[in-house]
Amino acid sequence: MEKRRNRFFLFCPALVFIFLVISSDQNLKSAQGYIAHDRTLPDKKITFSVGPVKISTYNPVTITGLEYSTNFYFDVKNTSSKAVTLRMTSLTNIVNSLPNWVIHFFAYQPEALKINPGKVEVLEYLITNEGLGTTTLPFTFKVDETAEQKTMRLKIQSTQSPSLKDISNTAQVNITVQSSDRLPLANLEVNLFLFNGREGFRESTDSQGIARFLVPSVADIRKAFGPRPLPYRALDYYLVVEADGYELGYQDNITAKPDEPVNLEITLDPVQKPSYDLIGELTTSGPHGYFWLLPDQSFTRLAAVQGRHPPELKKPGHIIMTSNDGRKLWKLITNDECWGFDVVRDRVAAGCHDGSVYVTDLNGSLLLQFNCGGMNREVELNPTAKKIFTGPYMGEDAALLDITTGKAAWTYHGAQQWLRNSRFSPDGKSIVAGFSAGKLVMFSDGGKVLWDNYIGEFPMVLEMDKRHNVYAAGKNRELFSYDRKGNLRWRWRIPDHVVTAGSNNMSQDGSLIAFGTVGGMIYAFDQNGEIRWRRRLTQDAVLLGHNALDVTPDGKWIAAGTAGDTRSVLLYNNKGTLLWRQDFTDRRDPGQYDHNQTGAITVAISDDGSMIAAGFGDSVLRFFRRR
């Protein structure tokens, strides 16, 4: 008897983002990996003109039941013999037009776009739904040279269909799972995921180790989207197999075709899982909880700072230093919560919501304190710990300061945006900064602007490798990589809102880049933009802790933590295998927190993976040692 097919759906809170990136038509499509239009479907493309600029798009834009967000595009062509400047006028009208099922709007582009004669540029937006509905958004375009202006109202609709269940199962995928000594593994659960990572199919292997799936073909899924171009590299399936005592089984790029069965063989290698003992626990007070936990170079001391997901409380917090077994060494009271935090060599720096910046040594002596003139959420120490990059600074967007004198070596005023993240190159010769409205700027250590680009919204994950390649991702739901000259190397669309990570997202050689999402996923890429694996954090987790991910320098171990209903500290290896998990409860009454402020909010792991530390939303620090 054929087993009943089990189609499953994984739910997590959705957030809504719109972003705008501008590129040439050819470059954008090759970098993005467009899926070609299906010309057999009804053509819904519309065209209008603003003076010499011809603008084309698809209307309406539909967020289907297969997506939690979608991208849409305007092709803009200069039909004249002279260069023109197309200006996207104030986006306030769009913001004011957003319905309640669209909770964020981000516009990420230069104020004006120069278009050469005969050239086509592409405006790209991303919209994410939190509910169902229909609205129209006014997009206003103006040509500077002719002063001609036109507003185009684009219909945006969020629907439940088509969903996975609306598409017929016309393709078959057979997965044979075996051990490394080629013995079939029976009664194992095999998950075949749709491209979005949250929906798919679940089957168990039979006595021969085979799991058989009937699924919609990739071609039928593409057809269900209609003719609009899509942002995904492919709509292929990927599979995940977890079995106790074995490494994670993973394979992607599974193209299911009608009447052409796909037969795959997955071999699971044995794995030994380590155990960790809780060797220290420090419970403190404060309304915020611990937001960052960072070790010194030897992992003998760890510094933590208090902060929380909004709403803001406008109450004092503290910086605390502990031993690696949880003994308090010193504590410094701060005037407000602090989201900016860094520990390099013998220096600790914090940037706080009241505008204060603190710099101490590892013994707690206050070396520098100043008010930067506005809410501060970013401080970054250079590799020698002699300089600090921060912003805003006295009316400027950012500044590089001498850590001893507090004097600015140079300042930057050009983004007119709030500094939210930054990273020095390993050699300290470059600094990349991410600003609130999605502008990425690369500086030399002397303050020269080397390049700038737009990624939609500020990067919550930001890394730079030894070749000065930059990797950035955040609420824009896309991982971007640029080379040292600012050229786009690659980009990869992620279904979920990426969460800020802890000490490091990347191995020292750049071969592993890992991050987690609001949707309870963890992804691992290599430096060339190839996905190594992706999986749910755990079967029951729906949210990575806000800063709860840390990769060891050799890329061998990944520590993570979950927030919300599950409050776990987790350890993975570089193959994506969950090696260790320990769960905790929140010591507060449920009415004292929401899902963003409970659980493991920040984690740190020693370079050799022997020690793990975690900071929790209820102001508890916990310390573990491998048995």
C-alpha positions in Angstrom: 0.0 0.0 0.0 1.3 3.4 -0.9 2.1 5.6 2.1 0.1 8.7 2.6 2.0 11.7 1.4 2.6 14.3 4.1 2.8 17.8 2.9 3.9 20.1 5.6 3.9 23.8 6.3 6.2 25.7 8.7 5.0 29.1 10.0 6.9 31.9 11.5 6.1 35.6 11.9 6.6 37.5 8.6 8.0 41.0 8.3 7.5 43.4 5.4 10.3 45.1 3.5 10.5 47.0 0.2 13.9 47.8 -1.2 15.2 49.4 -4.4 18.5 48.6 -6.1 19.6 50.1 -9.4 21.8 48.4 -12.0 22.1 47.9 -15.7 19.6 45.5 -17.2 22.3 43.1 -18.3 24.3 43.1 -15.1 21.3 42.8 -12.8 19.8 39.9 -14.6 23.1 38.0 -14.8 23.9 38.6 -11.1 20.4 37.9 -9.9 20.0 34.8 -11.9 16.6 35.7 -13.3 14.2 32.9 -14.2 13.1 33.6 -17.8 9.5 34.8 -18.5 7.0 32.1 -19.5 5.7 33.7 -22.6 2.8 31.2 -22.8 1.1 33.0 -19.9 -1.0 36.1 -20.3 1.2 39.2 -20.7 0.4 41.7 -17.9 3.2 44.1 -18.8 2.4 47.8 -18.9 4.4 50.7 -20.3 4.3 54.5 -19.8 6.6 57.4 -20.5 7.9 60.3 -18.6 9.4 62.6 -21.2 12.1 60.7 -23.0 12.1 57.9 -20.5 10.1 54.8 -21.2 9.1 52.8 -18.1 7.8 49.2 -18.2 6.6 47.0 -15.3 4.1 44.3 -14.5 0.8 45.2 -12.9 -0.6 43.9 -10.6 2.2 42.6 -8.3 1.0 39.5 -6.5 2.5 38.0 -3.4 1.3 34.5 -3.8 0.8 31.7 -1.2 4.1 30.3 -2.4 6.0 33.4 -1.1 6.4 35.5 2.0 7.7 38.3 0.0 8.3 39.1 -3.7 10.4 41.4 -5.8 9.2 43.5 -8.7 10.9 45.7 -11.2 10.7 48.8 -13.4 12.7 48.8 -16.6 13.5 52.4 -17.5 14.9 53.3 -20.9 16.3 56.6 -22.1 14.9 56.9 -25.7 16.6 60.3 -26.4 20.1 61.1 -27.8 21.3 62.8 -24.6 21.8 61.5 -21.1 19.0 62.3 -18.7 18.5 62.2 -15.0 15.5 60.3 -13.7 14.6 61.3 -10.2 12.4 59.2 -7.9 10.6 62.0 -6.1 9.8 61.9 -2.4 8.7 58.4 -1.2 6.7 59.8 1.6 3.5 59.3 -0.4 4.3 55.6 -0.7 5.0 55.3 3.0 1.7 57.1 3.8 -0.1 54.7 1.4 1.0 51.5 3.1 -1.9 49.4 4.5 -1.6 47.6 7.8 -0.6 44.3 6.2 2.6 46.0 4.9 4.5 47.0 8.0 7.8 48.3 6.6 8.8 50.2 3.5 12.4 50.7 2.5 13.6 52.6 -0.5 17.2 52.0 -1.4 18.6 54.0 -4.3 20.5 57.1 -5.1 18.3 60.2 -5.1 18.8 60.5 -8.9 19.7 58.1 -11.6 21.7 59.1 -14.7 20.6 57.1 -17.8 22.8 57.3 -20.9 21.2 57.5 -24.4 19.5 54.2 -25.4 20.4 52.5 -22.1 18.1 50.5 -19.9 18.3 50.6 -16.1 16.3 48.5 -13.6 14.6 49.6 -10.5 14.0 46.7 -8.1 11.7 46.6 -5.1 10.9 43.9 -2.5 7.6 43.8 -0.6 6.7 41.4 2.2 3.3 40.7 3.5 2.0 40.1 6.9 -1.6 39.2 6.1 -3.8 39.4 3.0 -5.0 42.5 1.2 -4.9 44.8 -1.9 -3.5 48.3 -2.2 -2.2 50.7 -4.7 1.1 52.5 -4.3 2.0 55.8 -6.1 5.4 55.7 -7.8 6.4 59.2 -9.0 9.1 59.8 -11.6 10.6 63.1 -12.7 13.1 63.9 -15.5 15.4 66.7 -14.3 16.3 68.0 -17.8 12.7 68.4 -19.0 10.9 68.8 -15.6 8.3 66.3 -16.8 6.8 64.2 -14.0 4.3 61.4 -13.8 2.8 59.3 -11.0 2.1 55.6 -11.7 -0.2 53.8 -9.3 0.8 50.1 -9.0 -1.6 47.5 -7.6 -0.1 45.3 -4.9 -2.0 42.3 -3.7 -1.3 39.6 -1.2 -3.3 36.4 -1.7 -3.4 32.8 -0.4 -3.3 31.4 -3.9 -1.7 29.8 -5.6 -0.3 27.8 -2.7 1.5 24.6 -2.7 -1.7 22.6 -2.3 -3.2 24.2 -5.4 -0.5 22.8 -7.7 -0.9 19.2 -9.0 1.7 16.6 -8.0 3.1 15.7 -11.5 6.7 14.8 -10.6 8.3 12.0 -8.6 11.4 12.2 -6.4 12.9 9.0 -4.9 15.5 9.3 -2.2 17.6 6.3 -1.1 19.3 6.9 2.3 22.1 4.7 3.3 25.0 4.6 5.8 28.6 5.0 4.9 28.9 1.2 4.8 26.1 1.2 2.2 23.4 -0.3 4.5 19.9 1.1 3.9 18.6 3.3 6.7 14.9 2.5 7.3 12.3 4.6 9.2 14.1 7.9 8.8 12.2 11.1 8.2 13.2 12.8 4.9 12.2 16.4 4.3 11.9 17.7 0.7 11.7 21.5 0.9 10.3 24.0 -1.5 12.7 26.8 -2.5 11.1 29.0 0.2 12.4 26.7 3.0 9.2 26.8 5.0 7.0 24.4 3.0 7.6 21.0 1.5 7.0 17.3 1.9 7.8 14.8 4.5 8.2 11.0 4.0 9.8 8.1 5.9 12.2 5.7 4.3 11.0 2.1 3.9 12.9 -1.1 4.6 15.1 -0.5 1.6 15.9 3.0 2.8 13.8 4.7 0.1 11.5 7.7 0.6 9.2 8.3 -2.4 7.7 11.7 -3.1 5.0 12.9 -5.4 5.4 16.7 -5.8 4.6 19.6 -8.2 7.2 20.0 -10.9 9.4 23.0 -10.9 7.9 24.0 -14.2 4.4 24.0 -12.8 5.6 26.0 -9.8 7.1 28.6 -12.1 3.9 28.7 -14.1 1.9 29.4 -11.0 3.8 32.6 -10.5 2.7 34.1 -13.8 4.9 36.0 -16.2 6.7 38.4 -13.9 10.5 38.0 -13.5 11.4 36.4 -10.1 14.4 37.1 -7.9 15.3 33.5 -7.1 18.2 31.8 -8.8 16.0 28.7 -9.1 12.8 27.1 -7.8 14.4 23.8 -7.2 13.8 21.6 -4.2 16.3 20.7 -1.5 16.3 17.8 1.0 17.3 17.6 4.6 17.8 14.3 6.5 18.5 14.2 10.2 19.3 10.9 12.0 20.7 10.3 15.4 24.3 9.4 15.3 24.8 10.6 11.7 25.9 13.8 10.0 23.2 16.0 8.4 22.1 14.7 5.0 21.7 17.6 2.6 21.3 18.1 -1.2 19.9 21.0 -3.2 19.3 21.8 -6.9 16.7 19.0 -7.2 14.8 19.8 -10.3 11.5 17.8 -10.3 10.2 17.3 -13.9 6.9 15.8 -15.0 7.0 12.1 -16.0 10.7 12.0 -15.4 11.5 10.5 -11.9 14.4 11.9 -10.0 16.4 9.2 -8.2 18.9 10.3 -5.6 21.2 8.5 -3.2 22.2 10.1 0.1 24.9 8.6 2.2 25.0 9.5 5.9 28.4 9.4 7.7 28.5 8.6 11.4 29.2 11.4 13.8 30.2 11.6 17.5 28.4 14.3 19.4 30.1 16.2 22.2 28.6 17.0 25.6 28.9 20.2 27.5 28.5 20.9 31.2 27.1 24.0 32.6 30.0 25.3 34.7 28.8 28.7 35.7 25.6 30.8 35.9 25.4 34.5 36.8 22.1 36.1 37.4 22.0 39.9 37.4 19.3 42.6 37.4 18.2 45.2 34.9 15.2 45.8 32.6 16.9 45.0 29.3 18.6 41.6 29.3 21.9 40.8 27.7 22.3 41.9 24.1 25.9 41.1 23.3 28.4 38.8 24.9 32.0 38.9 23.6 35.2 37.2 24.8 38.8 38.3 25.0 41.3 36.7 22.8 42.0 33.8 25.2 38.3 33.3 26.2 39.3 33.6 29.8 37.2 36.7 30.3 33.9 37.7 28.6 32.2 41.1 28.5 28.5 41.5 28.1 26.2 44.6 27.7 22.5 45.1 28.3 20.0 45.9 25.5 16.7 44.8 24.2 14.5 44.7 21.1 12.2 47.8 21.0 10.2 49.3 22.6 12.9 51.3 24.3 12.6 51.7 28.0 15.0 54.7 28.5 16.5 53.1 31.6 20.1 52.5 32.7 21.9 49.3 31.8 25.4 48.0 32.4 28.5 46.5 31.0 29.8 43.5 32.9 33.0 41.5 32.8 33.1 37.8 34.0 35.5 34.9 34.1 34.8 32.1 31.7 33.1 30.1 34.6 30.7 32.9 35.5 32.4 34.9 38.2 31.7 38.7 38.1 34.9 40.6 37.8 33.5 44.2 37.4 30.4 46.1 36.3 30.0 49.6 34.8 26.6 51.3 34.8 25.5 52.9 31.5 23.0 55.7 31.1 20.8 53.6 28.8 20.8 50.3 26.9 23.7 49.8 24.5 23.5 48.1 21.1 26.9 49.0 19.9 29.6 46.7 21.4 33.0 45.5 20.6 36.0 43.7 22.4 39.4 43.8 20.7 42.7 42.9 22.4 42.6 44.7 25.8 39.8 47.2 25.0 36.0 47.1 25.5 33.7 49.7 23.7 30.0 50.3 24.0 27.7 52.7 22.1 24.5 53.5 23.8 21.0 54.9 23.1 21.6 58.1 25.0 24.5 58.9 22.7 27.2 57.9 25.1 30.3 56.0 24.0 32.3 54.1 26.6 35.8 52.6 26.2 37.4 50.6 29.1 40.3 48.2 29.5 39.7 44.6 30.5 40.0 45.5 34.2 37.1 48.0 34.0 39.1 51.2 34.0 37.2 53.9 32.0 39.6 55.2 29.4 37.2 57.3 27.3 33.7 58.5 27.5 31.9 61.1 25.3 28.5 61.9 23.9 28.5 61.6 20.1 25.4 63.9 19.7 22.8 61.3 18.9 21.5 57.8 19.6 24.5 55.5 19.0 24.1 51.8 18.0 27.5 51.1 16.5 31.1 51.1 17.7 33.9 49.1 16.0 37.5 48.9 17.2 40.3 48.5 14.7 42.5 45.3 14.8 45.1 47.1 17.0 42.5 48.5 19.3 44.0 52.0 19.0 41.1 53.5 17.0 37.3 53.4 17.2 34.9 53.9 14.3 31.5 55.1 15.4 28.5 57.4 14.4 26.8 59.6 14.5 29.4 62.0 15.7 28.8 65.7 16.3 26.5 66.1 13.4 28.6 63.9 11.0 27.4 60.4 9.8 30.5 58.7 11.1 34.0 59.2 12.5 37.3 57.4 13.2 38.6 58.5 16.6 41.9 58.0 18.4 41.1 55.8 21.4 43.5 57.5 23.7 42.7 61.2 23.0 39.2 60.9 21.7 40.1 63.2 18.8 38.7 62.5 15.3 41.2 61.4 12.7 38.5 62.0 10.1 34.7 62.3 9.8 32.3 61.3 7.0 29.2 63.3 5.9 27.7 61.9 2.8 25.2 59.2 3.6 22.9 61.4 5.6 21.8 58.2 7.2 22.2 56.6 10.6 25.3 54.4 11.0 24.1 50.9 12.0 27.0 48.5 11.3 30.6 48.5 10.4 33.6 46.2 10.0 37.3 46.6 9.6 39.3 44.4 7.2 41.5 41.9 8.9 44.6 44.1 8.1 42.8 47.2 9.3 43.4 49.1 6.0 39.7 49.3 5.1 36.4 50.0 6.9 33.0 49.1 5.5 30.0 50.9 7.0 26.3 50.1 6.6 23.8 53.0 7.0 20.2 52.9 7.9 18.7 53.3 4.5 20.9 50.7 2.9 23.9 52.6 1.8 27.2 50.6 2.1 30.3 52.7 2.1 33.9 51.4 1.9 36.6 53.7 3.4 40.4 53.5 3.5 41.8 53.8 7.0 42.6 57.4 6.1 39.0 58.2 5.4 38.9 58.2 1.6 35.6 56.8 0.2 36.6 53.9 -2.0 33.1 52.9 -3.1 29.5 53.0 -2.2 26.5 50.7 -3.0 22.9 50.2 -2.0 21.5 47.0 -0.6 18.0 48.0 0.5 18.4 48.3 4.2 21.2 48.4 6.7 23.2 45.1 7.0 22.6 43.2 10.2 25.3 40.7 9.1 28.4 42.5 7.8 31.8 40.8 7.2 35.0 41.5 5.2 37.5 38.9 4.3 41.3 39.2 3.9 40.8 40.1 0.2 38.5 42.9 1.3 35.5 41.2 -0.2 32.4 42.4 1.6 29.3 40.2 2.6 26.1 41.9 3.8 22.6 40.8 4.6 19.7 41.9 6.7 16.0 42.8 6.5 16.5 43.1 2.8 16.4 39.3 2.7 19.3 39.0 0.4 23.0 38.2 0.9 25.2 40.5 -1.2 28.9 40.2 -1.8 31.1 43.0 -3.3 34.8 43.0 -4.2 37.3 45.5 -2.9 36.5 47.9 -5.7 32.7 47.7 -5.1 31.8 45.5 -7.9 28.9 43.1 -7.2 30.4 39.6 -7.0 27.1 37.8 -6.4 23.8 38.0 -4.5 21.5 35.3 -3.1 17.8 35.8 -2.2 16.8 34.6 1.2 13.1 34.1 2.1 13.6 35.3 5.7 14.6 38.4 7.5 18.3 37.9 8.5 19.1 38.5 12.2 22.2 40.2 13.5 24.8 37.6 14.6 27.3 37.5 17.4 31.1 37.8 17.4 31.7 36.4 13.9 29.6 35.2 11.0 32.5 34.1 8.9 35.5 31.7 9.2 38.9 33.4 9.0 39.6 32.2 5.5 36.1 33.1 4.3 35.2 29.5 3.4 32.1 29.5 5.7 29.6 32.4 6.1 26.7 31.5 8.4 23.7 33.4 9.7 20.2 32.8 11.1 16.8 34.3 10.4 13.6 35.4 12.0 12.0 32.4 10.3 14.1 29.9 12.4 16.5 29.0 9.6 20.3 28.8 9.6 22.2 29.2 6.3 25.9 28.4 5.4 27.5 29.8 2.2 31.0 29.8 0.8 32.8 32.9 -0.4 31.8 32.3 -4.0 28.1 32.5 -3.2 27.4 28.7 -3.3 25.1 27.5 -0.5 26.7 24.8 1.5 23.6 23.9 3.5 20.5 25.3 5.0 18.3 23.9 7.7 15.9 24.8 10.5 17.7 25.7 13.7 15.7 22.9 15.3 12.3 21.4 14.4 10.6 23.5 17.0 12.5 26.8 16.7 11.0 29.8 14.9 13.5 32.6 15.9 17.2 33.0 16.2 18.2 35.0 19.2 18.9 38.6 18.1 22.7 38.3 18.2 23.0 34.6 18.9 25.4 33.1 16.3 29.1 32.8 16.4 31.5 30.9 14.0 35.0 29.7 15.1 37.9 31.1 13.1 38.5 27.7 11.5 34.8 27.4 10.5 34.5 24.0 12.3 31.9 25.0 14.9 28.9 27.3 14.9 27.2 28.2 18.2 23.7 29.6 18.1 20.8 30.4 20.4 17.0 30.5 19.9 14.5 32.9 21.3 10.7 33.0 21.7 9.0 29.7 22.7 12.2 27.7 22.5 15.2 29.0 24.6 18.1 26.8 23.5 21.8 27.0 23.2 22.9 25.0 20.2 26.1 23.7 18.6 26.5 22.8 14.9 29.5 21.6 12.9 30.5 22.9 9.5 28.3 20.3 7.8 25.2 21.6 9.4 24.8 18.7 11.9 23.2 19.7 15.2 25.7 18.3 17.8 24.4 19.6 21.1 21.4 21.3 22.5 20.4 22.5 26.0 17.1 24.2 26.8 16.3 26.8 29.5 13.3 28.5 30.9 12.8 32.3 31.5 12.8 33.2 35.2 10.3 36.1 34.6 6.6 36.0 34.4 5.4 35.8 30.7 3.8 39.2 30.9 7.3 40.8 31.4 8.7 40.0 27.9 7.7 39.3 24.4 9.2 36.7 21.9 12.1 39.0 21.0 13.3 39.4 24.6 13.4 35.8 25.9 15.8 33.0 25.3 19.5 33.1 24.2 19.9 36.5 22.7 23.7 36.3 22.3 26.3 33.5 22.3 30.1 33.1 22.0 32.3 30.1 21.4 36.0 29.7 22.0 38.3 29.2 19.0 38.7 25.5 19.7 35.0 24.9 20.4 35.7 23.7 24.0 33.8 26.5 25.7 30.4 28.2 25.0 28.8 31.2 26.7 25.3 32.6 26.3 23.5 35.7 27.4 19.7 35.5 28.0 16.9 38.0 27.8 16.2 37.6 31.6 19.7 38.9 32.4 21.3 35.5 33.0 24.8 34.6 31.7 25.6 30.9 31.3 28.9 29.2 30.7 29.6 25.7 29.3 32.7 23.5 29.0 33.0 20.5 26.7 33.1 17.3 28.7 
